[in-house]
Amino acid sequence: TEKVISQNISKINLVTAFRFFLNAQPDLRKQALIALHEILDDEGYLIFNVHGVRNSLLRIIHFVRYLLGMGVGNSMLSADVYSMLEDCGFRIIEMRSVCFLPRIIYRFLPHRLFLRIEELFVRIKVFNRFGIYRIFVAKKY
C-alpha cells in the first residue's frame, strides 16, 4: 500500500510539520519521516518544530515537577531530534529557538518584561541552543 500511495504523488520540494514529532509515538515519527523522504524531491526540505526540548530551561521545570511528584509531559533531547532525522535520510541545516523561558515564569513577570527577556535571548546567538521551542530546517540527502 505504501508504494502505491507514493507512486501516485508527484515529488514535492517542501513539507512543514508543526506540533507533530513531539506528540507522535516514536514508531509513527519514523514512519512519517520515511514517507516524507520518499515524496520529497532530491533537493527537498522539511521544516518542523519541537515544542518541548528537554536540554533547555525546561529541564529545571521537569526536575521541580518530578520532586513534587507531578508528571513532566513530553519532551525530546536535541540529540534525539538530530539522530531521528539522520536515521531517515535528512540532515538538519538550521535550527532556531523561538521561546526560552518556561511558561510558568510568564505568570510571575510583567508581560513586557517577559517579552524583553525573550527578545534579548533571541538577539544573543549563543542562547539559540537553549530554547524550549525550536524550529528546524532539514534537507533530504
C-alpha positions as CSV (number, residue, x, y, z in Angstrom):
1,T,0.0,0.0,0.0
2,E,2.8,2.4,0.9
3,K,4.4,2.0,-2.6
4,V,1.1,2.6,-4.4
5,I,0.4,5.7,-2.5
6,S,3.9,7.2,-3.1
7,Q,3.8,6.3,-6.8
8,N,0.7,8.4,-7.2
9,I,2.1,11.5,-5.6
10,S,4.3,13.9,-7.5
11,K,7.6,14.8,-5.9
12,I,7.4,17.9,-3.8
13,N,10.1,20.3,-2.6
14,L,8.8,21.4,0.8
15,V,6.9,19.9,3.7
16,T,6.1,21.5,7.0
17,A,5.2,19.6,10.2
18,F,4.4,21.5,13.3
19,R,3.5,20.0,16.7
20,F,3.8,16.5,15.2
21,F,7.1,15.0,16.2
22,L,6.8,15.6,20.0
23,N,3.3,14.4,20.1
24,A,3.7,11.3,18.0
25,Q,4.9,7.9,19.2
26,P,8.5,7.0,18.1
27,D,7.3,4.4,15.6
28,L,4.9,6.9,14.0
29,R,7.6,9.6,13.8
30,K,9.9,7.2,11.9
31,Q,7.1,6.0,9.6
32,A,6.2,9.7,8.8
33,L,9.8,10.6,8.1
34,I,10.3,7.6,5.8
35,A,7.2,8.6,3.9
36,L,8.2,12.2,3.7
37,H,11.7,11.3,2.5
38,E,10.1,9.3,-0.3
39,I,7.8,12.0,-1.6
40,L,10.3,14.9,-1.3
41,D,12.4,15.6,-4.4
42,D,16.2,15.3,-4.1
43,E,16.5,18.9,-3.1
44,G,13.5,18.8,-0.8
45,Y,13.2,20.5,2.6
46,L,11.4,19.6,5.8
47,I,10.6,22.4,8.2
48,F,9.2,21.3,11.6
49,N,9.2,22.2,15.2
50,V,9.7,20.5,18.6
51,H,7.7,22.4,21.2
52,G,9.4,20.9,24.2
53,V,13.2,20.5,24.0
54,R,14.5,18.9,27.2
55,N,18.0,20.3,27.1
56,S,16.8,23.9,27.8
57,L,15.4,25.7,30.8
58,L,12.5,23.2,30.6
59,R,14.9,20.7,32.4
60,I,14.6,22.8,35.6
61,I,10.8,22.7,35.4
62,H,10.8,19.0,34.8
63,F,13.1,18.5,37.8
64,V,10.9,20.5,40.1
65,R,7.7,18.7,38.9
66,Y,9.5,15.4,39.4
67,L,10.4,16.4,43.0
68,L,6.8,17.3,43.6
69,G,5.5,14.0,42.3
70,M,3.9,15.6,39.3
71,G,4.0,14.5,35.6
72,V,6.6,16.0,33.4
73,G,4.9,15.9,29.9
74,N,6.5,15.2,26.6
75,S,9.9,16.5,25.7
76,M,12.8,15.5,23.4
77,L,16.6,15.9,23.6
78,S,18.1,17.8,20.7
79,A,20.4,14.9,20.1
80,D,17.4,12.6,19.6
81,V,15.9,15.0,17.1
82,Y,19.1,15.1,15.1
83,S,19.6,11.3,15.1
84,M,15.9,10.7,14.3
85,L,16.3,12.8,11.2
86,E,19.7,11.4,10.2
87,D,18.4,7.9,10.5
88,C,15.7,8.7,8.0
89,G,17.9,10.4,5.4
90,F,17.6,14.1,6.5
91,R,20.3,16.5,7.6
92,I,19.3,19.5,9.8
93,I,20.8,22.6,8.2
94,E,19.3,25.2,10.5
95,M,17.7,25.5,13.9
96,R,16.1,28.5,15.6
97,S,14.7,28.8,19.1
98,V,11.6,30.8,19.5
99,C,10.9,30.5,23.2
100,F,13.4,30.4,26.1
101,L,11.6,30.9,29.3
102,P,9.2,28.3,30.7
103,R,5.5,29.3,30.5
104,I,5.2,29.3,34.3
105,I,7.6,32.2,34.5
106,Y,5.1,34.3,32.5
107,R,2.7,34.2,35.4
108,F,5.3,35.9,37.7
109,L,6.7,38.6,35.4
110,P,5.0,41.6,33.9
111,H,4.2,40.8,30.2
112,R,6.5,43.5,28.8
113,L,9.5,42.3,30.9
114,F,8.8,38.7,29.8
115,L,8.8,39.8,26.1
116,R,12.0,41.9,26.6
117,I,13.8,38.9,28.1
118,E,12.7,36.7,25.3
119,E,13.8,39.3,22.7
120,L,17.2,39.5,24.4
121,F,17.7,35.8,24.2
122,V,16.8,35.8,20.5
123,R,19.4,38.5,19.8
124,I,22.2,36.8,21.6
125,K,23.0,33.9,19.2
126,V,24.7,31.7,21.8
127,F,21.3,31.3,23.5
128,N,19.8,29.7,20.4
129,R,20.7,26.3,21.6
130,F,18.9,26.7,24.9
131,G,15.4,27.4,23.6
132,I,12.4,25.4,24.7
133,Y,10.6,25.6,21.4
134,R,12.7,25.1,18.3
135,I,12.1,25.3,14.6
136,F,14.3,23.0,12.4
137,V,15.1,23.1,8.7
138,A,16.2,19.8,7.4
139,K,17.3,18.8,3.9
140,K,16.9,15.5,2.3
141,Y,20.1,13.7,1.3
